[in-house]
Every structure is written in C-alpha cells, then in structure tokens.
C-alpha cells in the first residue's frame, strides 16, 4: 500500500496570521513551524512522499527553500480537507495521511500508527488517533475535541463538549468506568473515499460543532480510532507559540 502525507497549509489563520512561517519561530527554534512538521513526518517508515498543499506563494517558496515538496492549490477551498483532496486527485497513492501544518510536535510514529490502523481494517474509510485525557480542565475546554468509541474501536461521535457526560458525579475523571479521550487531528484516508468525502454536503452536526469529521459519521462511514501514547500540541494562538518557543530557550 503506497501512502503520501499531505500537509494543508494556508496563510490566513484567523487567530495568528502567517503562523506557519513566522520568522520569530525560526529564529528561536531553528525552523519555521511548517518546517518542524515537514521534517518530523519525513521520518515515517510508512510513507513515500510528503507534500505541503498551500494557497500561498510565500509558504510555497519557503517550503521549497528548505528542500521540501509543495504544490499550489486553489484559493477557493474552505477546508484543509478540500485542499488535500485537490492534491490527492493528482496522485496514485492508496492512502492519504492528513497532518496539520500547525502541529510542530507531531511524531513520525503517529503517522505510522494511523496508517497501520487504516490498512488493517477493511471496514474503515478513514482512521485517526486519540489519547487519554488526564487533566479535568480539558473536559470543558471547547478547543479540546473529545471522541467516544464503540466496542470495536470505531468513533461514535466527536464533540467539543464533554462526552461522555457523567450525570451523577461531581468528579467525572474519577468515576468508575469513565474514559475520556482527546482527539488528535491526524487522519488517514482511503484515497477514493477522500475524493468522494469532499463532495458530500456538510452535515448539520458538522456545522454546529465545526468538526469536519462528523460529515463522515453522518453519512454512515466508519472512522477507526487508535489510542496512542503520543500527543501533539497545535499552534493556534500567540500563547501557544510562546509556549512552544519556550522549550528551545536555555539559561
């Protein structure tokens, strides 16, 4: 099975414009944010190619400048999935792995795990990862996407709200039998499914939660979820960037 990682990379982030190529990140960490992501996933044992899919000539030039592979995409895409599907339509790969461009701590082992999860399950159209939530404050944080699974490891639902909701407990983290999972934004798709997926109309659930993956569940497709020990923190805000850069500063 051939696999390609495609990293969607747009310039116009609402909360932190240009975050993928901020010069200050390169000055302190030695690499741009998008460069960290690219070089990390290049270490995967399962993939044949890594491509940055972008609508920004500036991002394209910077990726090419550090020796990366990049392709320009349409300016009209409203989601990263649409952007990677455009590039995937030009490829022969069986599996497309979607890694977010603002996840500089992504580990190549996560790419390998999500790929293996998909190809080992012939019922799944796509696969993703999750890890266990251990901090109670994350249960009510809408920026932490939660997922619940069925007995076979398929996603039942994704939400920004606490799921499952423990009705009769004031301390849900310590409730017997309660398992809270944080969804990690990495996906592996069967290529043919990905091309079909982007043509499906957005579901009401997707519009309400602002979670694209709900479109697949709404239309009856299965998403296999693997539990991982790895984690990755995205750069969404200035505070996230500061925290990431702080790991590179020494006395």
C-alpha positions in Angstrom: 0.0 0.0 0.0 1.5 3.4 -1.0 0.9 6.3 1.3 1.5 10.1 1.0 1.4 12.7 3.7 -0.3 15.9 2.6 0.0 18.9 4.9 -2.6 21.6 4.3 -1.0 25.0 4.8 -3.0 28.2 4.4 -1.5 31.6 5.3 -4.7 33.4 6.5 -5.1 31.9 10.0 -7.7 33.9 11.9 -6.1 34.0 15.3 -2.4 34.0 14.3 -1.9 35.0 10.6 1.1 33.6 8.9 1.9 31.3 11.9 3.3 28.6 9.8 6.2 30.8 8.6 6.7 33.3 11.4 10.4 34.4 11.3 10.5 34.6 15.2 9.8 30.8 15.4 12.7 30.1 13.0 15.0 32.5 14.9 14.4 30.7 18.2 13.8 27.1 17.2 15.9 26.9 14.1 12.9 26.1 11.9 9.6 27.5 10.7 6.5 25.9 12.2 5.7 24.2 8.9 9.3 23.1 8.6 9.2 21.3 12.0 6.0 19.5 10.8 7.5 18.5 7.5 10.8 17.2 8.8 9.1 15.3 11.6 6.7 13.4 9.4 9.5 12.7 6.8 10.9 10.2 9.4 7.8 8.0 9.0 8.5 4.4 7.9 5.2 4.0 6.0 5.1 6.9 3.5 6.7 7.5 0.2 6.3 11.3 0.0 5.4 14.4 2.0 3.7 17.3 0.2 2.7 20.7 1.6 -0.6 21.8 -0.1 -0.9 25.6 0.1 -2.7 28.6 -1.5 0.2 30.9 -0.5 3.1 31.6 -2.8 5.1 32.7 0.2 4.6 29.4 2.0 5.3 27.5 -1.2 8.6 29.4 -1.7 9.7 28.8 1.9 8.9 25.1 1.8 10.9 24.8 -1.5 13.6 26.9 0.1 14.2 24.3 2.9 14.1 21.5 0.4 10.5 20.4 0.9 7.9 19.3 -1.6 5.0 21.7 -2.2 2.1 22.2 -4.5 -0.1 25.2 -5.1 -3.9 24.8 -4.6 -7.0 26.8 -5.3 -7.8 29.8 -3.3 -11.4 28.8 -3.1 -11.1 25.8 -0.7 -13.0 26.3 2.6 -11.2 23.5 4.5 -7.9 21.7 4.7 -9.5 18.5 3.6 -10.7 20.1 0.4 -7.1 21.3 -0.1 -5.5 17.9 0.3 -8.2 16.3 -1.9 -7.1 18.5 -4.8 -3.6 17.3 -4.5 -4.6 13.7 -3.8 -6.6 13.7 -7.1 -3.3 14.0 -8.9 -1.6 11.1 -7.1 -1.6 7.4 -7.4 -1.3 6.6 -3.7 -3.7 4.3 -2.0 -3.7 6.1 1.3 -3.5 9.8 2.1 -2.4 11.0 5.5 -3.5 14.4 6.6 -1.2 16.1 9.1 -2.0 19.6 10.2 0.6 22.2 9.4 0.5 23.9 12.8 1.5 20.7 14.8 5.3 21.1 15.2 5.5 18.4 17.8 3.9 15.7 15.6 5.8 12.5 15.8 6.5 10.2 12.8 5.3 7.3 14.9 1.8 8.9 14.8 1.9 8.8 11.0 2.9 5.1 11.1 0.2 4.3 13.6 -2.7 6.0 11.9 -1.6 4.4 8.6 -1.4 0.9 10.1 -4.8 1.4 11.8 -6.5 2.1 8.5 -4.9 -0.6 6.4 -5.6 -3.3 9.0 -9.4 -2.6 9.0 -11.2 -3.2 5.7 -14.4 -1.6 7.1 -12.9 1.8 7.8 -13.0 4.6 5.3 -10.6 6.6 7.4 -8.7 6.4 10.7 -7.5 8.8 13.3 -5.8 8.8 16.8 -6.8 9.7 20.3 -5.2 9.7 23.7 -6.5 9.7 27.3 -7.4 13.0 28.9 -5.9 13.2 32.4 -6.5 16.9 33.1 -10.0 17.7 34.2 -9.9 21.2 32.9 -9.8 19.8 29.3 -13.2 18.3 29.7 -14.9 21.7 29.5 -12.4 23.2 27.0 -14.1 23.5 23.6 -10.7 23.6 21.9 -10.1 20.1 23.1 -12.1 17.8 20.9 -13.4 14.7 22.5 -14.4 11.3 21.0 -16.3 8.3 22.2 -15.9 4.8 20.7 -17.9 1.7 20.2 -16.7 -1.7 21.4 -14.8 -2.3 18.1 -12.8 1.0 18.2 -15.0 3.0 15.7 -15.9 6.5 16.5 -19.5 7.0 17.7 -19.2 10.8 18.0 -16.8 13.7 18.2 -17.6 16.8 20.2 -16.2 20.0 21.7 -18.4 19.3 24.8 -17.7 16.7 27.5 -18.5 13.2 26.2 -19.5 11.0 27.9 -21.3 13.3 30.3 -21.3 11.7 33.7 -24.7 12.7 35.1 -24.4 11.7 38.7 -20.9 12.7 39.6 -19.2 15.9 40.5 -15.8 14.3 39.8 -16.2 12.6 36.4 -12.4 12.0 36.0 -12.6 9.6 38.9 -15.9 8.0 38.1 -15.6 4.2 37.7 -15.8 3.2 34.0 -15.4 6.7 32.7 -12.9 7.1 29.8 -12.3 10.5 28.3 -10.4 10.6 25.0 -8.8 13.6 23.3 -9.0 13.5 19.5 -5.7 14.2 17.8 -6.1 16.0 14.4 -4.3 13.4 12.2 -6.2 11.3 9.6 -5.5 8.5 7.2 -8.0 8.2 4.3 -8.5 5.6 1.6 -7.8 7.9 -1.4 -11.0 7.0 -3.2 -13.0 7.8 -0.1 -11.3 11.1 0.4 -12.2 12.2 -3.1 -15.8 11.2 -2.5 -15.9 12.7 1.0 -15.2 16.2 -0.1 -18.2 16.1 -2.5 -20.6 15.2 0.3 -22.7 18.1 1.7 -21.8 19.4 5.1 -24.0 17.8 7.8 -25.9 19.9 10.4 -23.7 18.3 13.1 -20.5 19.4 11.3 -21.9 23.0 11.0 -22.8 23.1 14.7 -19.7 21.6 16.2 -17.3 22.9 13.4 -15.8 19.5 13.1 -15.4 18.1 9.6 -15.1 14.5 10.6 -18.7 14.5 11.6 -19.6 14.6 7.9 -18.3 11.0 7.6 -20.2 9.7 10.5 -23.4 11.5 9.5 -23.2 9.8 6.1 -22.6 6.3 7.6 -18.9 5.9 7.1 -16.7 4.2 9.7 -13.8 6.0 11.4 -11.4 3.7 13.2 -9.7 5.3 16.2 -6.4 4.1 17.6 -5.4 5.0 21.2 -1.9 6.4 21.2 0.7 7.3 23.8 1.8 10.2 21.7 0.5 13.7 21.8 0.9 16.9 19.8 0.0 20.4 20.7 -1.1 22.7 17.9 -0.1 26.4 17.5 -3.5 28.2 17.5 -2.7 31.4 19.5 0.2 33.6 20.4 0.3 31.9 23.8 0.7 28.5 22.1 3.6 29.9 20.0 5.3 31.3 23.1 5.0 28.0 25.0 6.4 26.1 22.0 9.3 28.5 21.6 10.0 28.4 25.3 11.0 24.8 25.0 14.0 25.9 23.0 15.2 28.7 25.3 18.0 27.9 27.7 19.6 29.9 30.5 
